[in-house]
Amino acid sequence: MTRVLAITAGFSVPSSTRLLTDRIADAVRRSAGPGVEVEVEVVELRPFAHALADHLLTGFATGELADLIERVRHADGLVMVTPVFAASYSGLFKTFLDVLEPGLLEGKPVLVAATAGTSRHSLVLDHALRPLFSYLRAVVVPTGVFAATDDFGHEGLEQRIERAAGELVALVGGRRALHVVRDEFADPTPFEERLRPVR
Amino acid sequence: MQFGIFTVGDVTTDPTTGRTPSEHERIKAQVEIAKKAEDVGLDVVAVGQHHNPPFVASSPTTTMAYIAAQTERIVLSTSTTLITTTDPVRIAEDYGTLQHLTDGRMDLMLGRGNTGPVYPWFGKDIREGINLAIENYALLHRLWREDVVDWSGKFRTPLQGFTATPRPLDGVPPFVWHGSIRSPEIAEQAAYYGDGFFHNHIFWPASHTKQMVELYRRRFEHYGHGTADQAIVGLGGQFFMRRNSQEAVNEFRPYFDNAPVYGHGPSLEDFTAQTPLTVGSPQQVIERTLGFREYAGDYQRQLFLLDHAGLPLKTVLEQLDLLGEILPDLRAGFAEGRPAHVPDAPLHSALVAA
């Protein structure tokens, strides 16, 4: 079973960001080839807003946030969707990425998507989201999905969703997580190895 | 089982009065708190090391020596000695001298320090924090065990034919604890040398502590120092106590809400549920503290952080009185069911005898 986590940072109910996330999630499920099962779980960040702010102040995750971070660690791929606020990803979206431990997204396939009130923000994927995920050493699929309000009436959006979903599934397709960060608690590096440079 | 207090040596404004103690007051308060700790029957007092405001604790061995001169029995320790930015030769000399002056009534806890800009002030780089801790301690360990040391490493100038003086009292180096909140490398280091491991424990969920202590215990056994339950574990803790719990909550809440570490974040209720902080009656503090064993096993040293968040000295001294009152119950509780093969925290006299 391949597991994809679709994380959406929309705020309002109903949220166009959530709507876009759901459509991408469906497309990812459909894109799985024969014999490949892709499970996609959609997670809204809104209920985690307080826990995220607490994490900024205390340095640790509690309860369901800790659980969500573990699910990110073990996901085979991610769909990351944000509304555009002030010409970039939302603060909630970035805060979530800020609290992930370094290296957690290394090598992980990620589909990036964004919604905005106007198509003038369409470069946000390439100017804000791709550099962010490059820094985090994630593997971003070539097609990003940007949807301004009026895109929801155009068939071009559906084509981009299908293409991006296909690219994500090709990357995660039926494989175990490409990269799970080594757990030093379960499997510590022997201290002799760490001392070697000193000897 | 040892009980004691630890401090980071911060200067913090009392949020209820707006009053900020002077550095002089805080330095003197540390001494008064330490003397009170001995009076109420505690076993250990640990002082911090920091090199930036709002901390006054830049010279731990000076403070420790001054406290030692005015006390009889209490063990002096640190929380923590910065192994990254302090030259291990200076640590060997300063703490070696302290060991003689106190007749062995001291030990030390090594930590890395998490303030980036402090490192370059001492010619170091925080990104090398773990490697600094590994290399510097490898040198310190040798300086206290070999009379003449030849050394070359990455982080300090080489040594040829160097002897750290004074040599350890009775030929037994001071006992070393390694403190870390979430770096498995440090638990591994403590296990490798068979030294003590201390988890700060406060401000963090018990799951963090459990994970680190379990790793340390498992690896202590792996490196042949004894069974996992014989490893030397210390924990931090934090409480605010009054005769009845509502009084404690009401009095502590403004300090909690404005505390530098966790203030303006989670509620007092959430934080006490998520971390070992206990705000309540003496009975609640006893029960919570005895509960630490459930995830840390039978351990050797319990230190509490009492003087922080701007609490006035008078309040801290009252907290110490209350701690002294529950101490017999804590000692009895921890002794209950403790297997005979679980050692006590190593004191100089015991290390000499061994």
Chai-1 contact restraints between the chains, C-beta under 6 A:
chainA,res_idxA,chainB,res_idxB,connection_type,confidence,min_distance_angstrom,max_distance_angstrom,comment,restraint_id
A,D54,B,G265,contact,1.0,0.0,6.0,A-B,restraint_1
A,D54,B,P266,contact,1.0,0.0,6.0,A-B,restraint_2
A,L57,B,G265,contact,1.0,0.0,6.0,A-B,restraint_3
A,T58,B,Y262,contact,1.0,0.0,6.0,A-B,restraint_4
A,T58,B,G265,contact,1.0,0.0,6.0,A-B,restraint_5
A,F60,B,W204,contact,1.0,0.0,6.0,A-B,restraint_6
A,F60,B,P205,contact,1.0,0.0,6.0,A-B,restraint_7
A,T62,B,Q274,contact,1.0,0.0,6.0,A-B,restraint_8
A,E184,B,P184,contact,1.0,0.0,6.0,A-B,restraint_9
A,F185,B,P184,contact,1.0,0.0,6.0,A-B,restraint_10
A,F185,B,Q211,contact,1.0,0.0,6.0,A-B,restraint_11
A,F185,B,L215,contact,1.0,0.0,6.0,A-B,restraint_12
A,P188,B,P184,contact,1.0,0.0,6.0,A-B,restraint_13
A,P188,B,E188,contact,1.0,0.0,6.0,A-B,restraint_14
A,F191,B,E188,contact,1.0,0.0,6.0,A-B,restraint_15
A,F191,B,Y192,contact,1.0,0.0,6.0,A-B,restraint_16
A,R194,B,I134,contact,1.0,0.0,6.0,A-B,restraint_17
A,V198,B,E135,contact,1.0,0.0,6.0,A-B,restraint_18
A,V198,B,A138,contact,1.0,0.0,6.0,A-B,restraint_19
A,V198,B,G153,contact,1.0,0.0,6.0,A-B,restraint_20
